Amino acid sequence: MNLQGLLLFDIDGVIRDVAASYRRAIQETVHHYSGWCPSVAEIDTLKTEGIWNNDWDASLELLRRDQGSRNQALELPSREQLIEVFSRFYFGGDPNSNPSNWQGFIRNEPLLVNQRFFEELSSLGFAWGFVSGAEPPSARFVLEQRLGLKHPALIAMGEAPDKPDPTGLLQLASQLAGRRLGQGVPTVAYLGDTVADVRTVINARQQQPEQQWISLAVAPPHLHGIEQQEARNAYEDRLKQAGADHILSCTTDAIETLKNW
């Protein structure tokens, strides 16, 4: 195949809608410990700070802020305790067990793309893969079982430092290119839905300035309703301010963007 470029994806908010799963698990975990349920808008505001890509850490940070403002008596859980509660909400079973046993919020994740989307990318000469902060069982479940992708190139939680550290992006891009990044390697694009995703590309550009990088960004699905237009515009503005090169209306628009490279 004559390689035209590389397109790497975040998963949550890009490949699947996690408003009723990961986002809800944040809300329920925080409520479990504090009695306060953060709104979707409050979680979005936290995410736009660009350093809370990990939902466990985001949950802990929301609890810290609640403790510091209105709930001084709140006793913060350990990270390990919080992860156990969060996983109970999200997976509803052992994450390493058969997914058919899971009864948690993971069952509430609409897909934003289909297998044909990736087939078209391949036919256009683009290599593709995934760099995600999702736990490996969750990432593999959506990619392999729900989308039917065979052995997709994937770096998930724990396999590289959390974004916006670009290590995972650099590693997977080099793997897909089959060589060290730099002169002679086609453009590498990364599509995400958070400021941390955009900053990951900016940081990769700083570490590998001889490589051509493009940051593609899309607002998460829960902001795509007509009644959310103002919030979506504000969210997209923050993505642009963080350095996104192109804002897409949806994930599948990446194909038309690639055709214009």
N, C-alpha and C positions, 0 to 999 in steps of 0.2 A: 504494500500500500504506500502510495506517495503521501506522506504525512503533511497535511495542510496546517495543522495546529493542534493544540491540546486544550480541552475544556474540562475543568475540574469543578465539582459541585459540593456545596454544603448539602445536607440532607433535610434537616428540620426547617420547615418554612419554605423550602425550595423543591424538594422531591415529595414531601408529604406535609399535610396541614396538621400542626401539633397544638392548635389552640385548645382542643378538648382533651389533650393527653399530657404532654410535657408542661404546657402552661398551666393546665388545671392542676397537675401534680404539685407545681410550685405553690399555687394558691392553697391547696388542701394541706400541704406540709406546713406552711406558715401558720395557717389557721389551727392546725393540730397543736402547735406549741404555744401560740399566743392568743388565740381567739379572734385574731384579726385576719380578714381575707383580703389581700392586696388585689386591686382592680387590674384588669388587663392593661389599662393605660399606665398604671404605676409600674408594672413589669416592663412595658415598652420603654418607659423613661429610664429605668435602670439599665436595660439592654443597650440603649443608645450611648451610655457612658463608655462602651467599648471594651470593658474589662471583665464583664460578668457573663461570658459565653457558657460557662459550666453552670447548669441549672441547680446543682447542689450548692455551689458557692453563691449563686444568686439568691437561693432560699435563705441561706445563712445570713447574707448581707441584709436582706429585707428584715429578718429578725433582729439583727444588730441595730438597724435604724429605728425599728419599732421600740426596742428597749431604750434607745437614746432619746426618744421623743415623748412617747405617751405611756410607755409600759416599763418603767424603771425596775419593777419587781420581776420582770421576766428572766428566767434562768435559761441561758442559751444551751442547747444540746451540743454534744460533741459532733464533729463532722460524721463520724461513723454511725452514731445514733440517727442523725438526720438522713443519711443515705438509706438506712434500713427502712425508715418510715416512708421516704420518697419512693423507694422501689416497690413498697407494698401498694402504694396508690397507683404507680405507673404500670408495673408489670402484673400485679395481683397474683403473684406466684414466683417461684424460683426463676430468676433470669436465665439460668443455665439449663432449665428443664425444657421439655418439648413445648413449643409455643402454643400448641393446642390447649395446654393447661393454664395459660395466662388468662386472667379474668379482669385485669386492670384497664386503665385508661388507654393503653396501647391499642386496644380494640376499636378506638374511636378516631382513626387517622385516615381521612380521605387522601387518596393519591392525587398528585398534581401533574403527573406525567404518566406515560405508559411505555411498554417495551418498544413500540414502534418508534418513539422519539429517539431512542438510543441507536436503533437500527439506521435511522436516517442520518444521525451524526456520523456513524461509521461509514455510510455510503458516500458522504461528502469528504471523507478523508481525515476526520477528526478523531483522535484518540480521546478517551474520557475516563474519568474515575471520580472518587469521592473522598473528601477530607472533612470529617465530621466530628463534632464533640459528643455524638450519641454513643451510648454503651455499645460494644461490639455485638451482643445478641440482638439488640434492637435494630441496629444498622443492617445486619445481615438478614434479619427477618423481612424488612421492607424491600431490600434490594433483591434478594435471592428468592424468597418465597412469594412475596406479593407481586413484584415486578417480573420475576422469572429470569433475572439476569444470571448468567453462568460465570461464576468466579470473577465478579467485578473487582477492579482495582480499588482498594479501600484502605484508608487509615482512619481508625475510629479512636474513641476515648482510650487513653492509656497506652496507645501505640506511638504517640508523639506528644510533645508538650501542648497544652491548651492554646488555642488561638487567642490573641493575635500573634503568638510566636509562629513564624513561618516554616518551622522545621518540617512538619508533615507535608505542607504544600510543596516545598522544595524537593523532598524525598520522592513523593509520588510523581511529580512532574518529570524528574530525572529518570525514574523507573519507566514511565510511559514513553519518554523520548528515546530510551535505550542508550543514553549517553549523558555525559556531564552537560549541565545547562550552560548556555552562552551562545557565542557566535555559531550560526548554522542550525540552531534549534528553532523551530517555528514558534510563533507567539503562544504564550501560555495565558489562558483566561481562567478566572475563578469566579463562580457565581454564588453569592450568599445573600442573606437577608438581614444581616446585622452590621453595626459599625465595626465590631471585632473582625468580621469577615473581610470588610474593606481594608482595615488596617493590616490584616495578614498579607494582603497583596502589596501594600505599601512597604511593609517590612521585608518581604521577599525581594522587592525591587531594590531596596537598599543593600541587601546582602549579595544579590546577583544583578548588578546594574547593567551588565552586558547582555542580559536576557530581556526580550520584549515581554512585558506583562500587561494584562488588561483586567481591571476590576469591574465585573458586572454585578449589579445589585437589583434586588426586587423586594418590594414591601411584603411582609408576611400576609398570608391569606385573610386573616381576620380584619385587615384594614382595607379590603377590596370592595366592601359594600358601598352603595351610594351614600348612605348616612355617615360613612366614615371618611368621606373625601377630604375633609379638612385635616383630620388626623393623619391620613395617608400622605397628604402633601407635606405636612410638617416632618413626618418620618423620612420621606424621600429626600427632603432638603438636608436632613442630618447625614444621610448616606452620601450625598454629594459633597457636603462640607468635609466629610471624612476622607474624600478622595476618590469616590466611585467614578469610573470613566463613563459608564452607561447605566441608566436606570431602565429596567425592563418592566413592561406591564404584567408579564407572567413568565414563568420558566421557559415555556415552549417558544417564546420570542427569541430565545438565544440562537435558534437556527437561522432566522433572517439576519440577525446581527452578524453571525459568522459568515454568511454569504457575502456580506459587504466588506469583509476584511481586505 
